[in-house]
């Protein structure tokens, strides 16, 4: 069961933009690579980083699902679902 603090942190994470999440993730990596952290702080950063990675992956997946290519067919503009190269589905 999540605590109120965990719920608030989860909501805050969801509201964070992809760019903000990526920037924070880079800050965490730099701090961890510096090697000046105590074990407890290192674990806290690791946990936060993993949540940010999940958030970034989820946001990228959402965007990929929404991407559409405009295709001009005669006089009419239509949309087609985006399919990455090699994706036959």
N, CA, C and O atoms as a Tinker XYZ file with bonds, in Angstrom:
   356  protein
     1  N      0.844000   -1.189000    0.000000    73     2
     2  CA     0.000000    0.000000    0.000000    64     1     3
     3  C      0.886000    1.248000    0.000000    63     2     4     5
     4  O      1.843000    1.339000    0.769000    81     3
     5  N      0.563000    2.192000   -0.855000    73     3     6
     6  CA     1.359000    3.415000   -0.969000    64     5     7
     7  C      1.002000    4.402000    0.131000    63     6     8     9
     8  O     -0.156000    4.531000    0.528000    81     7
     9  N      2.021000    5.091000    0.610000    73     7    10
    10  CA     1.797000    6.146000    1.590000    64     9    11
    11  C      1.373000    7.411000    0.854000    63    10    12    13
    12  O      1.477000    7.496000   -0.370000    81    11
    13  N      0.892000    8.396000    1.618000    73    11    14
    14  CA     0.523000    9.682000    1.016000    64    13    15
    15  C      1.725000   10.310000    0.329000    63    14    16    17
    16  O      1.596000   10.922000   -0.731000    81    15
    17  N      2.902000   10.155000    0.943000    73    15    18
    18  CA     4.130000   10.729000    0.365000    64    17    19
    19  C      4.441000   10.070000   -0.978000    63    18    20    21
    20  O      4.778000   10.754000   -1.944000    81    19
    21  N      4.326000    8.736000   -1.041000    73    19    22
    22  CA     4.589000    8.025000   -2.295000    64    21    23
    23  C      3.586000    8.417000   -3.369000    63    22    24    25
    24  O      3.954000    8.573000   -4.533000    81    23
    25  N      2.312000    8.580000   -2.989000    73    23    26
    26  CA     1.297000    9.033000   -3.943000    64    25    27
    27  C      1.628000   10.420000   -4.472000    63    26    28    29
    28  O      1.523000   10.669000   -5.673000    81    27
    29  N      2.029000   11.323000   -3.582000    73    27    30
    30  CA     2.378000   12.690000   -3.989000    64    29    31
    31  C      3.591000   12.677000   -4.903000    63    30    32    33
    32  O      3.626000   13.398000   -5.901000    81    31
    33  N      4.589000   11.858000   -4.569000    73    31    34
    34  CA     5.780000   11.766000   -5.415000    64    33    35
    35  C      5.428000   11.193000   -6.778000    63    34    36    37
    36  O      5.949000   11.650000   -7.796000    81    35
    37  N      4.544000   10.193000   -6.810000    73    35    38
    38  CA     4.125000    9.599000   -8.077000    64    37    39
    39  C      3.397000   10.602000   -8.946000    63    38    40    41
    40  O      3.629000   10.660000  -10.154000    81    39
    41  N      2.517000   11.396000   -8.347000    73    39    42
    42  CA     1.794000   12.427000   -9.087000    64    41    43
    43  C      2.761000   13.475000   -9.614000    63    42    44    45
    44  O      2.647000   13.922000  -10.755000    81    43
    45  N      3.710000   13.862000   -8.776000    73    43    46
    46  CA     4.710000   14.850000   -9.192000    64    45    47
    47  C      5.529000   14.312000  -10.364000    63    46    48    49
    48  O      5.824000   15.049000  -11.305000    81    47
    49  N      5.893000   13.047000  -10.313000    73    47    50
    50  CA     6.665000   12.443000  -11.401000    64    49    51
    51  C      5.849000   12.457000  -12.695000    63    50    52    53
    52  O      6.382000   12.800000  -13.750000    81    51
    53  N      4.566000   12.090000  -12.632000    73    51    54
    54  CA     3.723000   12.029000  -13.824000    64    53    55
    55  C      3.559000   13.399000  -14.467000    63    54    56    57
    56  O      3.436000   13.498000  -15.688000    81    55
    57  N      3.555000   14.459000  -13.659000    73    55    58
    58  CA     3.374000   15.807000  -14.185000    64    57    59
    59  C      4.661000   16.359000  -14.790000    63    58    60    61
    60  O      4.627000   17.357000  -15.510000    81    59
    61  N      5.777000   15.728000  -14.510000    73    59    62
    62  CA     7.083000   16.173000  -15.005000    64    61    63
    63  C      7.156000   15.924000  -16.510000    63    62    64    65
    64  O      6.730000   14.877000  -16.997000    81    63
    65  N      7.699000   16.893000  -17.235000    73    63    66
    66  CA     7.853000   16.713000  -18.681000    64    65    67
    67  C      8.988000   15.735000  -18.959000    63    66    68    69
    68  O      9.831000   15.484000  -18.098000    81    67
    69  N      8.997000   15.192000  -20.160000    73    67    70
    70  CA    10.059000   14.277000  -20.569000    64    69    71
    71  C     11.418000   14.952000  -20.425000    63    70    72    73
    72  O     12.368000   14.367000  -19.904000    81    71
    73  N     11.491000   16.193000  -20.897000    73    71    74
    74  CA    12.763000   16.922000  -20.858000    64    73    75
    75  C     13.238000   17.156000  -19.423000    63    74    76    77
    76  O     14.424000   17.011000  -19.125000    81    75
    77  N     12.307000   17.518000  -18.534000    73    75    78
    78  CA    12.666000   17.725000  -17.127000    64    77    79
    79  C     13.128000   16.419000  -16.483000    63    78    80    81
    80  O     14.092000   16.398000  -15.718000    81    79
    81  N     12.429000   15.335000  -16.802000    73    79    82
    82  CA    12.801000   14.033000  -16.250000    64    81    83
    83  C     14.183000   13.620000  -16.734000    63    82    84    85
    84  O     14.988000   13.107000  -15.956000    81    83
    85  N     14.459000   13.837000  -18.004000    73    83    86
    86  CA    15.759000   13.482000  -18.564000    64    85    87
    87  C     16.874000   14.326000  -17.945000    63    86    88    89
    88  O     17.956000   13.822000  -17.644000    81    87
    89  N     16.591000   15.617000  -17.761000    73    87    90
    90  CA    17.584000   16.504000  -17.142000    64    89    91
    91  C     17.882000   16.051000  -15.715000    63    90    92    93
    92  O     19.043000   15.998000  -15.308000    81    91
    93  N     16.837000   15.725000  -14.958000    73    91    94
    94  CA    17.027000   15.260000  -13.579000    64    93    95
    95  C     17.799000   13.942000  -13.570000    63    94    96    97
    96  O     18.652000   13.725000  -12.710000    81    95
    97  N     17.503000   13.077000  -14.511000    73    95    98
    98  CA    18.209000   11.804000  -14.609000    64    97    99
    99  C     19.700000   12.028000  -14.869000    63    98   100   101
   100  O     20.544000   11.342000  -14.293000    81    99
   101  N     20.016000   12.983000  -15.732000    73    99   102
   102  CA    21.421000   13.313000  -16.004000    64   101   103
   103  C     22.109000   13.852000  -14.748000    63   102   104   105
   104  O     23.269000   13.536000  -14.488000    81   103
   105  N     21.390000   14.665000  -13.971000    73   103   106
   106  CA    21.952000   15.195000  -12.721000    64   105   107
   107  C     22.250000   14.060000  -11.742000    63   106   108   109
   108  O     23.288000   14.052000  -11.079000    81   107
   109  N     21.333000   13.111000  -11.663000    73   107   110
   110  CA    21.512000   11.970000  -10.766000    64   109   111
   111  C     22.732000   11.152000  -11.182000    63   110   112   113
   112  O     23.546000   10.767000  -10.342000    81   111
   113  N     22.852000   10.891000  -12.470000    73   111   114
   114  CA    23.991000   10.115000  -12.971000    64   113   115
   115  C     25.304000   10.822000  -12.643000    63   114   116   117
   116  O     26.259000   10.188000  -12.194000    81   115
   117  N     25.351000   12.131000  -12.866000    73   115   118
   118  CA    26.576000   12.883000  -12.558000    64   117   119
   119  C     26.926000   12.787000  -11.075000    63   118   120   121
   120  O     28.088000   12.585000  -10.720000    81   119
   121  N     25.928000   12.930000  -10.217000    73   119   122
   122  CA    26.170000   12.860000   -8.771000    64   121   123
   123  C     26.658000   11.470000   -8.370000    63   122   124   125
   124  O     27.558000   11.336000   -7.541000    81   123
   125  N     26.058000   10.442000   -8.962000    73   123   126
   126  CA    26.463000    9.080000   -8.625000    64   125   127
   127  C     27.858000    8.769000   -9.154000    63   126   128   129
   128  O     28.636000    8.082000   -8.493000    81   127
   129  N     28.174000    9.268000  -10.335000    73   127   130
   130  CA    29.498000    9.022000  -10.912000    64   129   131
   131  C     30.599000    9.743000  -10.148000    63   130   132   133
   132  O     31.748000    9.302000  -10.154000    81   131
   133  N     30.262000   10.844000   -9.492000    73   131   134
   134  CA    31.259000   11.594000   -8.724000    64   133   135
   135  C     31.780000   10.760000   -7.557000    63   134   136   137
   136  O     32.916000   10.938000   -7.118000    81   135
   137  N     30.949000    9.853000   -7.061000    73   135   138
   138  CA    31.389000    8.944000   -6.010000    64   137   139
   139  C     31.498000    9.547000   -4.624000    63   138   140   141
   140  O     32.103000    8.937000   -3.742000    81   139
   141  N     30.932000   10.724000   -4.403000    73   139   142
   142  CA    31.025000   11.391000   -3.102000    64   141   143
   143  C     29.807000   11.141000   -2.212000    63   142   144   145
   144  O     29.662000   11.787000   -1.174000    81   143
   145  N     28.941000   10.222000   -2.601000    73   143   146
   146  CA    27.690000   10.012000   -1.878000    64   145   147
   147  C     27.806000    8.868000   -0.882000    63   146   148   149
   148  O     28.565000    7.919000   -1.080000    81   147
   149  N     27.043000    8.982000    0.181000    73   147   150
   150  CA    26.925000    7.881000    1.136000    64   149   151
   151  C     25.997000    6.834000    0.521000    63   150   152   153
   152  O     25.228000    7.126000   -0.395000    81   151
   153  N     26.085000    5.631000    1.033000    73   151   154
   154  CA    25.305000    4.522000    0.495000    64   153   155
   155  C     23.806000    4.826000    0.474000    63   154   156   157
   156  O     23.132000    4.528000   -0.512000    81   155
   157  N     23.287000    5.407000    1.533000    73   155   158
   158  CA    21.853000    5.704000    1.610000    64   157   159
   159  C     21.434000    6.694000    0.525000    63   158   160   161
   160  O     20.387000    6.533000   -0.102000    81   159
   161  N     22.258000    7.716000    0.310000    73   159   162
   162  CA    21.950000    8.706000   -0.728000    64   161   163
   163  C     22.063000    8.078000   -2.111000    63   162   164   165
   164  O     21.269000    8.378000   -3.003000    81   163
   165  N     23.056000    7.204000   -2.285000    73   163   166
   166  CA    23.230000    6.512000   -3.558000    64   165   167
   167  C     21.989000    5.674000   -3.878000    63   166   168   169
   168  O     21.515000    5.669000   -5.014000    81   167
   169  N     21.470000    4.971000   -2.877000    73   167   170
   170  CA    20.266000    4.153000   -3.082000    64   169   171
   171  C     19.052000    5.029000   -3.375000    63   170   172   173
   172  O     18.230000    4.680000   -4.223000    81   171
   173  N     18.931000    6.151000   -2.691000    73   171   174
   174  CA    17.808000    7.062000   -2.938000    64   173   175
   175  C     17.870000    7.593000   -4.366000    63   174   176   177
   176  O     16.848000    7.661000   -5.050000    81   175
   177  N     19.062000    7.967000   -4.818000    73   175   178
   178  CA    19.231000    8.432000   -6.199000    64   177   179
   179  C     18.925000    7.316000   -7.194000    63   178   180   181
   180  O     18.292000    7.547000   -8.224000    81   179
   181  N     19.379000    6.108000   -6.879000    73   179   182
   182  CA    19.120000    4.975000   -7.766000    64   181   183
   183  C     17.619000    4.746000   -7.924000    63   182   184   185
   184  O     17.128000    4.567000   -9.039000    81   183
   185  N     16.895000    4.752000   -6.810000    73   183   186
   186  CA    15.443000    4.558000   -6.856000    64   185   187
   187  C     14.767000    5.668000   -7.651000    63   186   188   189
   188  O     13.898000    5.397000   -8.481000    81   187
   189  N     15.157000    6.908000   -7.405000    73   187   190
   190  CA    14.578000    8.032000   -8.147000    64   189   191
   191  C     14.894000    7.901000   -9.633000    63   190   192   193
   192  O     14.038000    8.144000  -10.483000    81   191
   193  N     16.123000    7.517000   -9.934000    73   191   194
   194  CA    16.530000    7.347000  -11.328000    64   193   195
   195  C     15.719000    6.278000  -12.036000    63   194   196   197
   196  O     15.324000    6.461000  -13.187000    81   195
   197  N     15.468000    5.169000  -11.365000    73   195   198
   198  CA    14.679000    4.093000  -11.976000    64   197   199
   199  C     13.247000    4.559000  -12.261000    63   198   200   201
   200  O     12.676000    4.215000  -13.295000    81   199
   201  N     12.674000    5.335000  -11.347000    73   199   202
   202  CA    11.330000    5.876000  -11.574000    64   201   203
   203  C     11.332000    6.830000  -12.770000    63   202   204   205
   204  O     10.395000    6.843000  -13.568000    81   203
   205  N     12.393000    7.626000  -12.882000    73   203   206
   206  CA    12.498000    8.560000  -14.007000    64   205   207
   207  C     12.668000    7.817000  -15.329000    63   206   208   209
   208  O     12.104000    8.223000  -16.345000    81   207
   209  N     13.438000    6.738000  -15.323000    73   207   210
   210  CA    13.604000    5.926000  -16.533000    64   209   211
   211  C     12.252000    5.356000  -16.962000    63   210   212   213
   212  O     11.911000    5.391000  -18.144000    81   211
   213  N     11.486000    4.834000  -16.008000    73   211   214
   214  CA    10.154000    4.309000  -16.315000    64   213   215
   215  C      9.255000    5.404000  -16.885000    63   214   216   217
   216  O      8.533000    5.178000  -17.857000    81   215
   217  N      9.301000    6.585000  -16.280000    73   215   218
   218  CA     8.493000    7.708000  -16.756000    64   217   219
   219  C      8.877000    8.084000  -18.185000    63   218   220   221
   220  O      8.008000    8.258000  -19.039000    81   219
   221  N     10.175000    8.208000  -18.441000    73   219   222
   222  CA    10.641000    8.567000  -19.789000    64   221   223
   223  C     10.219000    7.515000  -20.805000    63   222   224   225
   224  O      9.752000    7.855000  -21.892000    81   223
   225  N     10.380000    6.245000  -20.461000    73   223   226
   226  CA     9.973000    5.178000  -21.376000    64   225   227
   227  C      8.478000    5.225000  -21.658000    63   226   228   229
   228  O      8.050000    5.049000  -22.799000    81   227
   229  N      7.685000    5.462000  -20.619000    73   227   230
   230  CA     6.231000    5.535000  -20.784000    64   229   231
   231  C      5.844000    6.717000  -21.674000    63   230   232   233
   232  O      4.986000    6.586000  -22.547000    81   231
   233  N      6.476000    7.866000  -21.452000    73   231   234
   234  CA     6.164000    9.044000  -22.271000    64   233   235
   235  C      6.578000    8.827000  -23.723000    63   234   236   237
   236  O      5.855000    9.225000  -24.637000    81   235
   237  N      7.733000    8.200000  -23.946000    73   235   238
   238  CA     8.164000    7.904000  -25.316000    64   237   239
   239  C      7.195000    6.944000  -25.996000    63   238   240   241
   240  O      6.873000    7.112000  -27.172000    81   239
   241  N      6.731000    5.939000  -25.260000    73   239   242
   242  CA     5.768000    4.986000  -25.811000    64   241   243
   243  C      4.466000    5.695000  -26.192000    63   242   244   245
   244  O      3.902000    5.434000  -27.254000    81   243
   245  N      3.996000    6.585000  -25.328000    73   243   246
   246  CA     2.767000    7.326000  -25.613000    64   245   247
   247  C      2.917000    8.166000  -26.877000    63   246   248   249
   248  O      2.015000    8.216000  -27.713000    81   247
   249  N      4.064000    8.821000  -27.005000    73   247   250
   250  CA     4.297000    9.659000  -28.181000    64   249   251
   251  C      4.362000    8.804000  -29.436000    63   250   252   253
   252  O      3.784000    9.155000  -30.465000    81   251
   253  N      5.063000    7.685000  -29.350000    73   251   254
   254  CA     5.179000    6.811000  -30.517000    64   253   255
   255  C      3.805000    6.340000  -30.980000    63   254   256   257
   256  O      3.549000    6.249000  -32.181000    81   255
   257  N      2.924000    6.042000  -30.032000    73   255   258
   258  CA     1.581000    5.595000  -30.372000    64   257   259
   259  C      0.757000    6.706000  -31.018000    63   258   260   261
   260  O     -0.169000    6.418000  -31.776000    81   259
   261  N      1.073000    7.959000  -30.737000    73   259   262
   262  CA     0.297000    9.080000  -31.257000    64   261   263
   263  C      0.837000    9.648000  -32.567000    63   262   264   265
   264  O      0.150000   10.384000  -33.274000    81   263
   265  N      2.085000    9.289000  -32.873000    73   263   266
   266  CA     2.711000    9.875000  -34.058000    64   265   267
   267  C      1.950000    9.439000  -35.308000    63   266   268   269
   268  O      1.688000    8.254000  -35.517000    81   267
   269  N      1.615000   10.394000  -36.104000    73   267   270
   270  CA     0.949000   10.120000  -37.371000    64   269   271
   271  C      1.661000   10.895000  -38.471000    63   270   272   273
   272  O      2.195000   11.981000  -38.250000    81   271
   273  N      1.653000   10.313000  -39.643000    73   271   274
   274  CA     2.285000   10.965000  -40.781000    64   273   275
   275  C      1.194000   11.541000  -41.671000    63   274   276   277
   276  O      0.244000   10.858000  -42.052000    81   275
   277  N      1.361000   12.821000  -41.991000    73   275   278
   278  CA     0.415000   13.434000  -42.921000    64   277   279
   279  C      0.762000   12.990000  -44.335000    63   278   280   281
   280  O      1.911000   13.078000  -44.769000    81   279
   281  N     -0.224000   12.528000  -45.020000    73   279   282
   282  CA    -0.027000   12.060000  -46.383000    64   281   283
   283  C     -0.981000   12.833000  -47.287000    63   282   284   285
   284  O     -2.190000   12.867000  -47.058000    81   283
   285  N     -0.426000   13.437000  -48.291000    73   283   286
   286  CA    -1.281000   14.184000  -49.210000    64   285   287
   287  C     -1.764000   13.232000  -50.299000    63   286   288   289
   288  O     -0.973000   12.680000  -51.063000    81   287
   289  N     -3.059000   13.056000  -50.348000    73   287   290
   290  CA    -3.676000   12.201000  -51.358000    64   289   291
   291  C     -4.585000   13.096000  -52.194000    63   290   292   293
   292  O     -5.693000   13.445000  -51.787000    81   291
   293  N     -4.086000   13.452000  -53.368000    73   291   294
   294  CA    -4.840000   14.357000  -54.223000    64   293   295
   295  C     -4.982000   15.697000  -53.544000    63   294   296   297
   296  O     -3.989000   16.285000  -53.115000    81   295
   297  N     -6.192000   16.186000  -53.440000    73   295   298
   298  CA    -6.483000   17.469000  -52.813000    64   297   299
   299  C     -6.686000   17.326000  -51.301000    63   298   300   301
   300  O     -6.732000   18.319000  -50.574000    81   299
   301  N     -6.804000   16.104000  -50.850000    73   299   302
   302  CA    -7.209000   15.855000  -49.476000    64   301   303
   303  C     -6.019000   15.426000  -48.605000    63   302   304   305
   304  O     -5.210000   14.593000  -49.014000    81   303
   305  N     -5.923000   15.999000  -47.416000    73   303   306
   306  CA    -4.907000   15.574000  -46.463000    64   305   307
   307  C     -5.507000   14.519000  -45.544000    63   306   308   309
   308  O     -6.592000   14.707000  -44.995000    81   307
   309  N     -4.800000   13.417000  -45.381000    73   307   310
   310  CA    -5.245000   12.367000  -44.473000    64   309   311
   311  C     -4.088000   12.011000  -43.550000    63   310   312   313
   312  O     -2.967000   12.492000  -43.719000    81   311
   313  N     -4.373000   11.177000  -42.592000    73   311   314
   314  CA    -3.318000   10.731000  -41.685000    64   313   315
   315  C     -3.175000    9.222000  -41.773000    63   314   316   317
   316  O     -4.129000    8.504000  -42.071000    81   315
   317  N     -1.966000    8.761000  -41.507000    73   315   318
   318  CA    -1.670000    7.341000  -41.434000    64   317   319
   319  C     -0.961000    7.082000  -40.130000    63   318   320   321
   320  O     -0.199000    7.923000  -39.653000    81   319
   321  N     -1.205000    5.925000  -39.547000    73   319   322
   322  CA    -0.516000    5.569000  -38.312000    64   321   323
   323  C      0.971000    5.395000  -38.590000    63   322   324   325
   324  O      1.354000    4.818000  -39.608000    81   323
   325  N      1.800000    5.889000  -37.695000    73   323   326
   326  CA     3.250000    5.759000  -37.822000    64   325   327
   327  C      3.656000    4.321000  -37.567000    63   326   328   329
   328  O      3.225000    3.714000  -36.586000    81   327
   329  N      4.484000    3.771000  -38.446000    73   327   330
   330  CA     5.035000    2.427000  -38.259000    64   329   331
   331  C      6.549000    2.509000  -38.401000    63   330   332   333
   332  O      7.054000    2.829000  -39.477000    81   331
   333  N      7.278000    2.224000  -37.321000    73   331   334
   334  CA     8.739000    2.255000  -37.405000    64   333   335
   335  C      9.242000    1.244000  -38.424000    63   334   336   337
   336  O      8.571000    0.250000  -38.702000    81   335
   337  N     10.431000    1.497000  -38.987000    73   335   338
   338  CA    11.012000    0.578000  -39.956000    64   337   339
   339  C     11.098000   -0.812000  -39.366000    63   338   340   341
   340  O     11.471000   -0.989000  -38.206000    81   339
   341  N     10.743000   -1.809000  -40.189000    73   339   342
   342  CA    10.831000   -3.188000  -39.745000    64   341   343
   343  C      9.654000   -3.644000  -38.917000    63   342   344   345
   344  O      9.595000   -4.812000  -38.534000    81   343
   345  N      8.712000   -2.760000  -38.627000    73   343   346
   346  CA     7.533000   -3.121000  -37.840000    64   345   347
   347  C      6.429000   -3.520000  -38.792000    63   346   348   349
   348  O      5.845000   -2.674000  -39.469000    81   347
   349  N      6.142000   -4.812000  -38.845000    73   347   350
   350  CA     5.146000   -5.337000  -39.774000    64   349   351
   351  C      3.745000   -5.369000  -39.175000    63   350   352   353
   352  O      2.789000   -5.652000  -39.897000    81   351
   353  N      3.588000   -5.091000  -37.898000    73   351   354
   354  CA     2.279000   -5.211000  -37.248000    64   353   355
   355  C      1.334000   -4.117000  -37.602000    63   354   356
   356  O      0.200000   -4.100000  -37.123000    81   355
